[in-house]
Structure formats: C-alpha cells, structure tokens
C-alpha cells in the first residue's frame, strides 16, 4: 500500500485496515515459523504497511489536538 493511498482513507478506515494488517502479519509470522513461506519479503512489506498506517493515524491525532 502506498502512502498516497493511506492518506486518502478516512480515520475509521485506517483503524479497520490496521487491524486487518496486524492479523495478517501475525498469521504470516506463525506460518513462516512452522514452514518457510515462499516469499519472506511479504512479511517485511506488511510490517512497513502497519508502520505507515500508524504514522498517518498519529499525524491525524496530533492535528486534531493542535486544532482544538
């Protein structure tokens, strides 16, 4: 997921997407521990996607605090 796509989502959609990404990340880590997955770089991309979503959520929360 690209940063531009993340910015276009609403805050509620971001929270929903974050929950989905976290569950997918956990499942992939468990599957990789049991038997190596075909492309382990997917784990890294999911982890980075989670970080980008968290960053955008933090920006929005801080922007709301500054506007209040």
mmCIF file of the N, C-alpha and C atoms, coordinates in Angstrom:
data_MODEL
# 
_entry.id   MODEL 
# 
loop_
_atom_site.group_PDB 
_atom_site.id 
_atom_site.type_symbol 
_atom_site.label_atom_id 
_atom_site.label_alt_id 
_atom_site.label_comp_id 
_atom_site.label_asym_id 
_atom_site.label_entity_id 
_atom_site.label_seq_id 
_atom_site.pdbx_PDB_ins_code 
_atom_site.Cartn_x 
_atom_site.Cartn_y 
_atom_site.Cartn_z 
_atom_site.occupancy 
_atom_site.B_iso_or_equiv 
_atom_site.pdbx_formal_charge 
_atom_site.auth_seq_id 
_atom_site.auth_comp_id 
_atom_site.auth_asym_id 
_atom_site.auth_atom_id 
_atom_site.pdbx_PDB_model_num 
ATOM 1   N N  . UNK A 1 1  ? 0.845   -1.167  0.000  1.00 0.00 ? 1  UNK A N  1 
ATOM 2   C CA . UNK A 1 1  ? 0.000   0.000   0.000  1.00 0.00 ? 1  UNK A CA 1 
ATOM 3   C C  . UNK A 1 1  ? 0.892   1.232   0.000  1.00 0.00 ? 1  UNK A C  1 
ATOM 4   N N  . UNK A 1 2  ? 0.555   2.182   -0.847 1.00 0.00 ? 2  UNK A N  1 
ATOM 5   C CA . UNK A 1 2  ? 1.365   3.383   -0.971 1.00 0.00 ? 2  UNK A CA 1 
ATOM 6   C C  . UNK A 1 2  ? 0.888   4.462   -0.008 1.00 0.00 ? 2  UNK A C  1 
ATOM 7   N N  . UNK A 1 3  ? 1.757   5.395   0.278  1.00 0.00 ? 3  UNK A N  1 
ATOM 8   C CA . UNK A 1 3  ? 1.444   6.463   1.203  1.00 0.00 ? 3  UNK A CA 1 
ATOM 9   C C  . UNK A 1 3  ? 0.272   7.311   0.706  1.00 0.00 ? 3  UNK A C  1 
ATOM 10  N N  . UNK A 1 4  ? 0.174   7.533   -0.608 1.00 0.00 ? 4  UNK A N  1 
ATOM 11  C CA . UNK A 1 4  ? -0.931  8.318   -1.158 1.00 0.00 ? 4  UNK A CA 1 
ATOM 12  C C  . UNK A 1 4  ? -2.271  7.623   -0.899 1.00 0.00 ? 4  UNK A C  1 
ATOM 13  N N  . UNK A 1 5  ? -2.274  6.300   -1.015 1.00 0.00 ? 5  UNK A N  1 
ATOM 14  C CA . UNK A 1 5  ? -3.496  5.536   -0.759 1.00 0.00 ? 5  UNK A CA 1 
ATOM 15  C C  . UNK A 1 5  ? -3.898  5.643   0.705  1.00 0.00 ? 5  UNK A C  1 
ATOM 16  N N  . UNK A 1 6  ? -2.934  5.636   1.573  1.00 0.00 ? 6  UNK A N  1 
ATOM 17  C CA . UNK A 1 6  ? -3.213  5.721   3.008  1.00 0.00 ? 6  UNK A CA 1 
ATOM 18  C C  . UNK A 1 6  ? -3.793  7.075   3.357  1.00 0.00 ? 6  UNK A C  1 
ATOM 19  N N  . UNK A 1 7  ? -3.273  8.139   2.762  1.00 0.00 ? 7  UNK A N  1 
ATOM 20  C CA . UNK A 1 7  ? -3.768  9.488   3.052  1.00 0.00 ? 7  UNK A CA 1 
ATOM 21  C C  . UNK A 1 7  ? -5.210  9.682   2.619  1.00 0.00 ? 7  UNK A C  1 
ATOM 22  N N  . UNK A 1 8  ? -5.646  8.964   1.582  1.00 0.00 ? 8  UNK A N  1 
ATOM 23  C CA . UNK A 1 8  ? -7.000  9.120   1.061  1.00 0.00 ? 8  UNK A CA 1 
ATOM 24  C C  . UNK A 1 8  ? -8.053  8.456   1.939  1.00 0.00 ? 8  UNK A C  1 
ATOM 25  N N  . UNK A 1 9  ? -7.649  7.508   2.777  1.00 0.00 ? 9  UNK A N  1 
ATOM 26  C CA . UNK A 1 9  ? -8.598  6.789   3.621  1.00 0.00 ? 9  UNK A CA 1 
ATOM 27  C C  . UNK A 1 9  ? -9.041  7.654   4.798  1.00 0.00 ? 9  UNK A C  1 
ATOM 28  N N  . UNK A 1 10 ? -10.253 7.379   5.296  1.00 0.00 ? 10 UNK A N  1 
ATOM 29  C CA . UNK A 1 10 ? -10.726 8.072   6.484  1.00 0.00 ? 10 UNK A CA 1 
ATOM 30  C C  . UNK A 1 10 ? -10.065 7.452   7.714  1.00 0.00 ? 10 UNK A C  1 
ATOM 31  N N  . UNK A 1 11 ? -10.215 8.107   8.825  1.00 0.00 ? 11 UNK A N  1 
ATOM 32  C CA . UNK A 1 11 ? -9.606  7.622   10.065 1.00 0.00 ? 11 UNK A CA 1 
ATOM 33  C C  . UNK A 1 11 ? -10.195 6.269   10.464 1.00 0.00 ? 11 UNK A C  1 
ATOM 34  N N  . UNK A 1 12 ? -11.506 6.110   10.319 1.00 0.00 ? 12 UNK A N  1 
ATOM 35  C CA . UNK A 1 12 ? -12.127 4.821   10.666 1.00 0.00 ? 12 UNK A CA 1 
ATOM 36  C C  . UNK A 1 12 ? -11.642 3.712   9.740  1.00 0.00 ? 12 UNK A C  1 
ATOM 37  N N  . UNK A 1 13 ? -11.504 4.027   8.449  1.00 0.00 ? 13 UNK A N  1 
ATOM 38  C CA . UNK A 1 13 ? -10.996 3.036   7.511  1.00 0.00 ? 13 UNK A CA 1 
ATOM 39  C C  . UNK A 1 13 ? -9.555  2.661   7.842  1.00 0.00 ? 13 UNK A C  1 
ATOM 40  N N  . UNK A 1 14 ? -8.774  3.643   8.288  1.00 0.00 ? 14 UNK A N  1 
ATOM 41  C CA . UNK A 1 14 ? -7.388  3.356   8.664  1.00 0.00 ? 14 UNK A CA 1 
ATOM 42  C C  . UNK A 1 14 ? -7.328  2.410   9.857  1.00 0.00 ? 14 UNK A C  1 
ATOM 43  N N  . UNK A 1 15 ? -8.172  2.651   10.833 1.00 0.00 ? 15 UNK A N  1 
ATOM 44  C CA . UNK A 1 15 ? -8.185  1.776   12.014 1.00 0.00 ? 15 UNK A CA 1 
ATOM 45  C C  . UNK A 1 15 ? -8.598  0.364   11.637 1.00 0.00 ? 15 UNK A C  1 
ATOM 46  N N  . UNK A 1 16 ? -9.583  0.235   10.756 1.00 0.00 ? 16 UNK A N  1 
ATOM 47  C CA . UNK A 1 16 ? -10.011 -1.078  10.295 1.00 0.00 ? 16 UNK A CA 1 
ATOM 48  C C  . UNK A 1 16 ? -8.890  -1.761  9.519  1.00 0.00 ? 16 UNK A C  1 
ATOM 49  N N  . UNK A 1 17 ? -8.241  -1.018  8.636  1.00 0.00 ? 17 UNK A N  1 
ATOM 50  C CA . UNK A 1 17 ? -7.144  -1.566  7.828  1.00 0.00 ? 17 UNK A CA 1 
ATOM 51  C C  . UNK A 1 17 ? -5.976  -1.992  8.728  1.00 0.00 ? 17 UNK A C  1 
ATOM 52  N N  . UNK A 1 18 ? -5.714  -1.205  9.779  1.00 0.00 ? 18 UNK A N  1 
ATOM 53  C CA . UNK A 1 18 ? -4.636  -1.525  10.714 1.00 0.00 ? 18 UNK A CA 1 
ATOM 54  C C  . UNK A 1 18 ? -4.907  -2.864  11.409 1.00 0.00 ? 18 UNK A C  1 
ATOM 55  N N  . UNK A 1 19 ? -6.136  -3.067  11.837 1.00 0.00 ? 19 UNK A N  1 
ATOM 56  C CA . UNK A 1 19 ? -6.485  -4.325  12.494 1.00 0.00 ? 19 UNK A CA 1 
ATOM 57  C C  . UNK A 1 19 ? -6.308  -5.507  11.534 1.00 0.00 ? 19 UNK A C  1 
ATOM 58  N N  . UNK A 1 20 ? -6.734  -5.322  10.281 1.00 0.00 ? 20 UNK A N  1 
ATOM 59  C CA . UNK A 1 20 ? -6.586  -6.391  9.290  1.00 0.00 ? 20 UNK A CA 1 
ATOM 60  C C  . UNK A 1 20 ? -5.116  -6.708  9.034  1.00 0.00 ? 20 UNK A C  1 
ATOM 61  N N  . UNK A 1 21 ? -4.314  -5.667  8.890  1.00 0.00 ? 21 UNK A N  1 
ATOM 62  C CA . UNK A 1 21 ? -2.892  -5.855  8.609  1.00 0.00 ? 21 UNK A CA 1 
ATOM 63  C C  . UNK A 1 21 ? -2.196  -6.563  9.770  1.00 0.00 ? 21 UNK A C  1 
ATOM 64  N N  . UNK A 1 22 ? -2.559  -6.201  10.998 1.00 0.00 ? 22 UNK A N  1 
ATOM 65  C CA . UNK A 1 22 ? -1.937  -6.831  12.162 1.00 0.00 ? 22 UNK A CA 1 
ATOM 66  C C  . UNK A 1 22 ? -2.272  -8.313  12.240 1.00 0.00 ? 22 UNK A C  1 
ATOM 67  N N  . UNK A 1 23 ? -3.521  -8.676  11.954 1.00 0.00 ? 23 UNK A N  1 
ATOM 68  C CA . UNK A 1 23 ? -3.873  -10.097 11.990 1.00 0.00 ? 23 UNK A CA 1 
ATOM 69  C C  . UNK A 1 23 ? -3.176  -10.851 10.868 1.00 0.00 ? 23 UNK A C  1 
ATOM 70  N N  . UNK A 1 24 ? -3.078  -10.236 9.692  1.00 0.00 ? 24 UNK A N  1 
ATOM 71  C CA . UNK A 1 24 ? -2.387  -10.889 8.579  1.00 0.00 ? 24 UNK A CA 1 
ATOM 72  C C  . UNK A 1 24 ? -0.903  -11.064 8.907  1.00 0.00 ? 24 UNK A C  1 
ATOM 73  N N  . UNK A 1 25 ? -0.308  -10.054 9.538  1.00 0.00 ? 25 UNK A N  1 
ATOM 74  C CA . UNK A 1 25 ? 1.109   -10.125 9.913  1.00 0.00 ? 25 UNK A CA 1 
ATOM 75  C C  . UNK A 1 25 ? 1.345   -11.252 10.912 1.00 0.00 ? 25 UNK A C  1 
ATOM 76  N N  . UNK A 1 26 ? 0.468   -11.368 11.895 1.00 0.00 ? 26 UNK A N  1 
ATOM 77  C CA . UNK A 1 26 ? 0.611   -12.423 12.896 1.00 0.00 ? 26 UNK A CA 1 
ATOM 78  C C  . UNK A 1 26 ? 0.495   -13.803 12.255 1.00 0.00 ? 26 UNK A C  1 
ATOM 79  N N  . UNK A 1 27 ? -0.482  -13.958 11.364 1.00 0.00 ? 27 UNK A N  1 
ATOM 80  C CA . UNK A 1 27 ? -0.657  -15.246 10.693 1.00 0.00 ? 27 UNK A CA 1 
ATOM 81  C C  . UNK A 1 27 ? 0.556   -15.591 9.840  1.00 0.00 ? 27 UNK A C  1 
ATOM 82  N N  . UNK A 1 28 ? 1.082   -14.605 9.118  1.00 0.00 ? 28 UNK A N  1 
ATOM 83  C CA . UNK A 1 28 ? 2.236   -14.868 8.263  1.00 0.00 ? 28 UNK A CA 1 
ATOM 84  C C  . UNK A 1 28 ? 3.461   -15.240 9.088  1.00 0.00 ? 28 UNK A C  1 
ATOM 85  N N  . UNK A 1 29 ? 3.650   -14.569 10.223 1.00 0.00 ? 29 UNK A N  1 
ATOM 86  C CA . UNK A 1 29 ? 4.786   -14.908 11.083 1.00 0.00 ? 29 UNK A CA 1 
ATOM 87  C C  . UNK A 1 29 ? 4.673   -16.336 11.608 1.00 0.00 ? 29 UNK A C  1 
ATOM 88  N N  . UNK A 1 30 ? 3.470   -16.723 12.014 1.00 0.00 ? 30 UNK A N  1 
ATOM 89  C CA . UNK A 1 30 ? 3.277   -18.076 12.521 1.00 0.00 ? 30 UNK A CA 1 
ATOM 90  C C  . UNK A 1 30 ? 3.504   -19.112 11.414 1.00 0.00 ? 30 UNK A C  1 
ATOM 91  N N  . UNK A 1 31 ? 2.965   -18.843 10.233 1.00 0.00 ? 31 UNK A N  1 
ATOM 92  C CA . UNK A 1 31 ? 3.159   -19.770 9.113  1.00 0.00 ? 31 UNK A CA 1 
ATOM 93  C C  . UNK A 1 31 ? 4.623   -19.881 8.739  1.00 0.00 ? 31 UNK A C  1 
ATOM 94  N N  . UNK A 1 32 ? 5.331   -18.780 8.794  1.00 0.00 ? 32 UNK A N  1 
ATOM 95  C CA . UNK A 1 32 ? 6.748   -18.780 8.446  1.00 0.00 ? 32 UNK A CA 1 
ATOM 96  C C  . UNK A 1 32 ? 7.571   -19.539 9.494  1.00 0.00 ? 32 UNK A C  1 
ATOM 97  N N  . UNK A 1 33 ? 7.145   -19.487 10.739 1.00 0.00 ? 33 UNK A N  1 
ATOM 98  C CA . UNK A 1 33 ? 7.860   -20.203 11.791 1.00 0.00 ? 33 UNK A CA 1 
ATOM 99  C C  . UNK A 1 33 ? 7.680   -21.717 11.637 1.00 0.00 ? 33 UNK A C  1 
ATOM 100 N N  . UNK A 1 34 ? 6.500   -22.130 11.209 1.00 0.00 ? 34 UNK A N  1 
ATOM 101 C CA . UNK A 1 34 ? 6.220   -23.556 11.057 1.00 0.00 ? 34 UNK A CA 1 
ATOM 102 C C  . UNK A 1 34 ? 6.927   -24.102 9.823  1.00 0.00 ? 34 UNK A C  1 
ATOM 103 N N  . UNK A 1 35 ? 6.687   -23.456 8.702  1.00 0.00 ? 35 UNK A N  1 
ATOM 104 C CA . UNK A 1 35 ? 7.354   -23.854 7.460  1.00 0.00 ? 35 UNK A CA 1 
ATOM 105 C C  . UNK A 1 35 ? 7.627   -22.585 6.654  1.00 0.00 ? 35 UNK A C  1 
ATOM 106 N N  . UNK A 1 36 ? 8.830   -22.421 6.178  1.00 0.00 ? 36 UNK A N  1 
ATOM 107 C CA . UNK A 1 36 ? 9.189   -21.181 5.483  1.00 0.00 ? 36 UNK A CA 1 
ATOM 108 C C  . UNK A 1 36 ? 8.247   -20.877 4.317  1.00 0.00 ? 36 UNK A C  1 
ATOM 109 N N  . UNK A 1 37 ? 7.808   -19.624 4.262  1.00 0.00 ? 37 UNK A N  1 
ATOM 110 C CA . UNK A 1 37 ? 6.925   -19.229 3.172  1.00 0.00 ? 37 UNK A CA 1 
ATOM 111 C C  . UNK A 1 37 ? 7.756   -18.949 1.924  1.00 0.00 ? 37 UNK A C  1 
ATOM 112 N N  . UNK A 1 38 ? 7.069   -18.897 0.795  1.00 0.00 ? 38 UNK A N  1 
ATOM 113 C CA . UNK A 1 38 ? 7.757   -18.765 -0.484 1.00 0.00 ? 38 UNK A CA 1 
ATOM 114 C C  . UNK A 1 38 ? 8.487   -17.428 -0.607 1.00 0.00 ? 38 UNK A C  1 
ATOM 115 N N  . UNK A 1 39 ? 7.839   -16.355 -0.187 1.00 0.00 ? 39 UNK A N  1 
ATOM 116 C CA . UNK A 1 39 ? 8.441   -15.028 -0.311 1.00 0.00 ? 39 UNK A CA 1 
ATOM 117 C C  . UNK A 1 39 ? 8.441   -14.335 1.057  1.00 0.00 ? 39 UNK A C  1 
ATOM 118 N N  . UNK A 1 40 ? 9.510   -14.432 1.823  1.00 0.00 ? 40 UNK A N  1 
ATOM 119 C CA . UNK A 1 40 ? 9.541   -13.819 3.153  1.00 0.00 ? 40 UNK A CA 1 
ATOM 120 C C  . UNK A 1 40 ? 9.559   -12.288 3.124  1.00 0.00 ? 40 UNK A C  1 
ATOM 121 N N  . UNK A 1 41 ? 9.762   -11.699 1.952  1.00 0.00 ? 41 UNK A N  1 
ATOM 122 C CA . UNK A 1 41 ? 9.741   -10.234 1.860  1.00 0.00 ? 41 UNK A CA 1 
ATOM 123 C C  . UNK A 1 41 ? 8.332   -9.684  2.080  1.00 0.00 ? 41 UNK A C  1 
ATOM 124 N N  . UNK A 1 42 ? 7.318   -10.527 1.927  1.00 0.00 ? 42 UNK A N  1 
ATOM 125 C CA . UNK A 1 42 ? 5.947   -10.100 2.189  1.00 0.00 ? 42 UNK A CA 1 
ATOM 126 C C  . UNK A 1 42 ? 5.780   -9.705  3.649  1.00 0.00 ? 42 UNK A C  1 
ATOM 127 N N  . UNK A 1 43 ? 6.474   -10.416 4.532  1.00 0.00 ? 43 UNK A N  1 
ATOM 128 C CA . UNK A 1 43 ? 6.402   -10.102 5.965  1.00 0.00 ? 43 UNK A CA 1 
ATOM 129 C C  . UNK A 1 43 ? 6.910   -8.692  6.199  1.00 0.00 ? 43 UNK A C  1 
ATOM 130 N N  . UNK A 1 44 ? 8.014   -8.343  5.561  1.00 0.00 ? 44 UNK A N  1 
ATOM 131 C CA . UNK A 1 44 ? 8.581   -7.009  5.715  1.00 0.00 ? 44 UNK A CA 1 
ATOM 132 C C  . UNK A 1 44 ? 7.631   -5.936  5.167  1.00 0.00 ? 44 UNK A C  1 
ATOM 133 N N  . UNK A 1 45 ? 7.034   -6.195  4.020  1.00 0.00 ? 45 UNK A N  1 
ATOM 134 C CA . UNK A 1 45 ? 6.147   -5.195  3.431  1.00 0.00 ? 45 UNK A CA 1 
ATOM 135 C C  . UNK A 1 45 ? 4.903   -4.981  4.284  1.00 0.00 ? 45 UNK A C  1 
ATOM 136 N N  . UNK A 1 46 ? 4.388   -6.042  4.884  1.00 0.00 ? 46 UNK A N  1 
ATOM 137 C CA . UNK A 1 46 ? 3.226   -5.892  5.763  1.00 0.00 ? 46 UNK A CA 1 
ATOM 138 C C  . UNK A 1 46 ? 3.614   -5.097  7.004  1.00 0.00 ? 46 UNK A C  1 
ATOM 139 N N  . UNK A 1 47 ? 4.788   -5.388  7.566  1.00 0.00 ? 47 UNK A N  1 
ATOM 140 C CA . UNK A 1 47 ? 5.244   -4.668  8.748  1.00 0.00 ? 47 UNK A CA 1 
ATOM 141 C C  . UNK A 1 47 ? 5.413   -3.180  8.443  1.00 0.00 ? 47 UNK A C  1 
ATOM 142 N N  . UNK A 1 48 ? 5.952   -2.869  7.285  1.00 0.00 ? 48 UNK A N  1 
ATOM 143 C CA . UNK A 1 48 ? 6.125   -1.468  6.891  1.00 0.00 ? 48 UNK A CA 1 
ATOM 144 C C  . UNK A 1 48 ? 4.785   -0.796  6.624  1.00 0.00 ? 48 UNK A C  1 
ATOM 145 N N  . UNK A 1 49 ? 3.835   -1.541  6.084  1.00 0.00 ? 49 UNK A N  1 
ATOM 146 C CA . UNK A 1 49 ? 2.492   -1.002  5.881  1.00 0.00 ? 49 UNK A CA 1 
ATOM 147 C C  . UNK A 1 49 ? 1.832   -0.645  7.200  1.00 0.00 ? 49 UNK A C  1 
ATOM 148 N N  . UNK A 1 50 ? 2.020   -1.494  8.195  1.00 0.00 ? 50 UNK A N  1 
ATOM 149 C CA . UNK A 1 50 ? 1.492   -1.212  9.535  1.00 0.00 ? 50 UNK A CA 1 
ATOM 150 C C  . UNK A 1 50 ? 2.114   0.065   10.079 1.00 0.00 ? 50 UNK A C  1 
ATOM 151 N N  . UNK A 1 51 ? 3.410   0.237   9.877  1.00 0.00 ? 51 UNK A N  1 
ATOM 152 C CA . UNK A 1 51 ? 4.097   1.430   10.358 1.00 0.00 ? 51 UNK A CA 1 
ATOM 153 C C  . UNK A 1 51 ? 3.576   2.685   9.657  1.00 0.00 ? 51 UNK A C  1 
ATOM 154 N N  . UNK A 1 52 ? 3.329   2.594   8.350  1.00 0.00 ? 52 UNK A N  1 
ATOM 155 C CA . UNK A 1 52 ? 2.815   3.760   7.618  1.00 0.00 ? 52 UNK A CA 1 
ATOM 156 C C  . UNK A 1 52 ? 1.417   4.143   8.094  1.00 0.00 ? 52 UNK A C  1 
ATOM 157 N N  . UNK A 1 53 ? 0.584   3.140   8.355  1.00 0.00 ? 53 UNK A N  1 
ATOM 158 C CA . UNK A 1 53 ? -0.768  3.415   8.851  1.00 0.00 ? 53 UNK A CA 1 
ATOM 159 C C  . UNK A 1 53 ? -0.697  4.045   10.234 1.00 0.00 ? 53 UNK A C  1 
ATOM 160 N N  . UNK A 1 54 ? 0.150   3.509   11.102 1.00 0.00 ? 54 UNK A N  1 
ATOM 161 C CA . UNK A 1 54 ? 0.306   4.087   12.448 1.00 0.00 ? 54 UNK A CA 1 
ATOM 162 C C  . UNK A 1 54 ? 0.800   5.524   12.372 1.00 0.00 ? 54 UNK A C  1 
ATOM 163 N N  . UNK A 1 55 ? 1.713   5.806   11.471 1.00 0.00 ? 55 UNK A N  1 
ATOM 164 C CA . UNK A 1 55 ? 2.239   7.153   11.313 1.00 0.00 ? 55 UNK A CA 1 
ATOM 165 C C  . UNK A 1 55 ? 1.136   8.115   10.893 1.00 0.00 ? 55 UNK A C  1 
ATOM 166 N N  . UNK A 1 56 ? 0.327   7.709   9.929  1.00 0.00 ? 56 UNK A N  1 
ATOM 167 C CA . UNK A 1 56 ? -0.761  8.568   9.461  1.00 0.00 ? 56 UNK A CA 1 
ATOM 168 C C  . UNK A 1 56 ? -1.787  8.798   10.563 1.00 0.00 ? 56 UNK A C  1 
ATOM 169 N N  . UNK A 1 57 ? -2.115  7.761   11.330 1.00 0.00 ? 57 UNK A N  1 
ATOM 170 C CA . UNK A 1 57 ? -3.046  7.928   12.446 1.00 0.00 ? 57 UNK A CA 1 
ATOM 171 C C  . UNK A 1 57 ? -2.499  8.898   13.485 1.00 0.00 ? 57 UNK A C  1 
ATOM 172 N N  . UNK A 1 58 ? -1.212  8.803   13.778 1.00 0.00 ? 58 UNK A N  1 
ATOM 173 C CA . UNK A 1 58 ? -0.585  9.708   14.744 1.00 0.00 ? 58 UNK A CA 1 
ATOM 174 C C  . UNK A 1 58 ? -0.619  11.141  14.238 1.00 0.00 ? 58 UNK A C  1 
ATOM 175 N N  . UNK A 1 59 ? -0.353  11.339  12.953 1.00 0.00 ? 59 UNK A N  1 
ATOM 176 C CA . UNK A 1 59 ? -0.414  12.683  12.374 1.00 0.00 ? 59 UNK A CA 1 
ATOM 177 C C  . UNK A 1 59 ? -1.799  13.283  12.521 1.00 0.00 ? 59 UNK A C  1 
ATOM 178 N N  . UNK A 1 60 ? -2.804  12.474  12.256 1.00 0.00 ? 60 UNK A N  1 
ATOM 179 C CA . UNK A 1 60 ? -4.185  12.969  12.341 1.00 0.00 ? 60 UNK A CA 1 
ATOM 180 C C  . UNK A 1 60 ? -4.583  13.299  13.772 1.00 0.00 ? 60 UNK A C  1 
ATOM 181 N N  . UNK A 1 61 ? -4.177  12.466  14.715 1.00 0.00 ? 61 UNK A N  1 
ATOM 182 C CA . UNK A 1 61 ? -4.488  12.724  16.125 1.00 0.00 ? 61 UNK A CA 1 
ATOM 183 C C  . UNK A 1 61 ? -3.801  14.012  16.580 1.00 0.00 ? 61 UNK A C  1 
ATOM 184 N N  . UNK A 1 62 ? -2.548  14.185  16.210 1.00 0.00 ? 62 UNK A N  1 
ATOM 185 C CA . UNK A 1 62 ? -1.830  15.399  16.595 1.00 0.00 ? 62 UNK A CA 1 
ATOM 186 C C  . UNK A 1 62 ? -2.429  16.631  15.929 1.00 0.00 ? 62 UNK A C  1 
ATOM 187 N N  . UNK A 1 63 ? -2.888  16.510  14.700 1.00 0.00 ? 63 UNK A N  1 
ATOM 188 C CA . UNK A 1 63 ? -3.506  17.635  14.004 1.00 0.00 ? 63 UNK A CA 1 
ATOM 189 C C  . UNK A 1 63 ? -4.805  18.031  14.700 1.00 0.00 ? 63 UNK A C  1 
ATOM 190 N N  . UNK A 1 64 ? -5.576  17.039  15.163 1.00 0.00 ? 64 UNK A N  1 
ATOM 191 C CA . UNK A 1 64 ? -6.812  17.311  15.882 1.00 0.00 ? 64 UNK A CA 1 
ATOM 192 C C  . UNK A 1 64 ? -6.528  18.010  17.206 1.00 0.00 ? 64 UNK A C  1 
ATOM 193 N N  . UNK A 1 65 ? -5.476  17.591  17.894 1.00 0.00 ? 65 UNK A N  1 
ATOM 194 C CA . UNK A 1 65 ? -5.114  18.230  19.160 1.00 0.00 ? 65 UNK A CA 1 
ATOM 195 C C  . UNK A 1 65 ? -4.699  19.678  18.951 1.00 0.00 ? 65 UNK A C  1 
ATOM 196 N N  . UNK A 1 66 ? -3.953  19.938  17.893 1.00 0.00 ? 66 UNK A N  1 
ATOM 197 C CA . UNK A 1 66 ? -3.493  21.293  17.618 1.00 0.00 ? 66 UNK A CA 1 
ATOM 198 C C  . UNK A 1 66 ? -4.621  22.205  17.175 1.00 0.00 ? 66 UNK A C  1 
ATOM 199 N N  . UNK A 1 67 ? -5.647  21.664  16.530 1.00 0.00 ? 67 UNK A N  1 
ATOM 200 C CA . UNK A 1 67 ? -6.774  22.478  16.089 1.00 0.00 ? 67 UNK A CA 1 
ATOM 201 C C  . UNK A 1 67 ? -7.745  22.774  17.221 1.00 0.00 ? 67 UNK A C  1 
ATOM 202 N N  . UNK A 1 68 ? -7.725  21.982  18.260 1.00 0.00 ? 68 UNK A N  1 
ATOM 203 C CA . UNK A 1 68 ? -8.664  22.186  19.372 1.00 0.00 ? 68 UNK A CA 1 
ATOM 204 C C  . UNK A 1 68 ? -8.213  23.261  20.301 1.00 0.00 ? 68 UNK A C  1 
# 
